Amino acid sequence: MNLKLRQLVLRFSPESWLESAKRIKKALRRRSLKKQEQYGGITPSEITNQLKNLGLSNGDSVLVHSSLSKIGFVKGGASAVIAALREAVGKEGTILMPSFPASGRNKEYLESGIVFDQRLTPSAMGIITETFRKMPGVIRSLHPTDPVCAQGPLAEFYTSTHFGQLTPYNEKSPFRKLTEKKGKILMLGTTLNGAGTSLHCLEDAVEFPYPVYDKKIFEVTMIDNYGEQRTMQTKVHNPEWSIKRNCDALKPVFEKEGVLINGKIGEAEAMLIDAALMLEVMIKQFKDHGVTMYTPYGNNKHHS
């Protein structure tokens, strides 16, 4: 289904029909996982071996976007997946995960008046991220919409300067810092359309021609790790432009340029992405051809 057709379907399908379809899909997935459990499921050591075969190495920094159910039934659940990741990158490696609090649009989340608590606000990015957030030694960046959790020698480096940034993907963010350290991005049962957050780094790295950030600047109050109130200003993405994204259309370019490796972890389709090379390729494609996630086919096919 092309992007415009998908947008029309989402825009005009009855909400009740969409919700019913989601419930049926989840029920079928639960049934499949139950069957896998009867046969033993996937072990953490198997996941570790698959991660290494995909290209994760000792000492790597890796930002993980994940879906536990897509992997299949894992013995030990989310904690076992995290243990497998730790085994793959070793003690010298740093694991990062998004812990965004909003399951919908960030603009709606901030307009609702919810106060983000760095210690207590759950991650809405799946059970693996929420399990990781609550583990000992994990540090969470202080940001109201795009906080990142990290564990490892570089955790403080990645998370310490996210607070106070007007845009969440600039050079002070964990996402941009990952490119400095030649880090990797692991898509574990997720797609660029569903979880390609690091693609936003382009918007803050160049003079971006499209109004992808909403005009409103939010003054946000948060609670930090010490229980103190902190206030900062931030922008959020413009919902009118967010629906124009077609991130998956960038994948062929990334494959051609050696940005990503495809593989499987358990039953999940997986991608391992070179974060620095991805940004480098995005900047070049943007400057040479006008390619962005909003205009993935370049200057001749801009969205209106």
Secondary structure as GFF3:
##gff-version 3
##sequence-region A 1 304
A	DSSP	alpha_helix	3	12	.	.	.	ID=ss1
A	DSSP	alpha_helix	15	38	.	.	.	ID=ss2
A	DSSP	alpha_helix	44	54	.	.	.	ID=ss3
A	DSSP	beta_strand	61	66	.	.	.	ID=ss4
A	DSSP	alpha_helix	68	71	.	.	.	ID=ss5
A	DSSP	alpha_helix	77	89	.	.	.	ID=ss6
A	DSSP	beta_strand	94	98	.	.	.	ID=ss7
A	DSSP	alpha_helix	106	111	.	.	.	ID=ss8
A	DSSP	beta_strand	116	117	.	.	.	ID=ss9
A	DSSP	alpha_helix	127	133	.	.	.	ID=ss10
A	DSSP	beta_strand	139	140	.	.	.	ID=ss11
A	DSSP	beta_strand	148	151	.	.	.	ID=ss12
A	DSSP	alpha_helix	155	159	.	.	.	ID=ss13
A	DSSP	alpha_helix	174	180	.	.	.	ID=ss14
A	DSSP	beta_strand	184	188	.	.	.	ID=ss15
A	DSSP	alpha_helix	192	195	.	.	.	ID=ss16
A	DSSP	three_ten_helix	197	200	.	.	.	ID=ss17
A	DSSP	alpha_helix	201	205	.	.	.	ID=ss18
A	DSSP	beta_strand	218	223	.	.	.	ID=ss19
A	DSSP	beta_strand	229	234	.	.	.	ID=ss20
A	DSSP	alpha_helix	239	242	.	.	.	ID=ss21
A	DSSP	three_ten_helix	247	250	.	.	.	ID=ss22
A	DSSP	alpha_helix	251	256	.	.	.	ID=ss23
A	DSSP	beta_strand	260	265	.	.	.	ID=ss24
A	DSSP	beta_strand	268	274	.	.	.	ID=ss25
A	DSSP	alpha_helix	275	289	.	.	.	ID=ss26
A	DSSP	three_ten_helix	299	301	.	.	.	ID=ss27
###
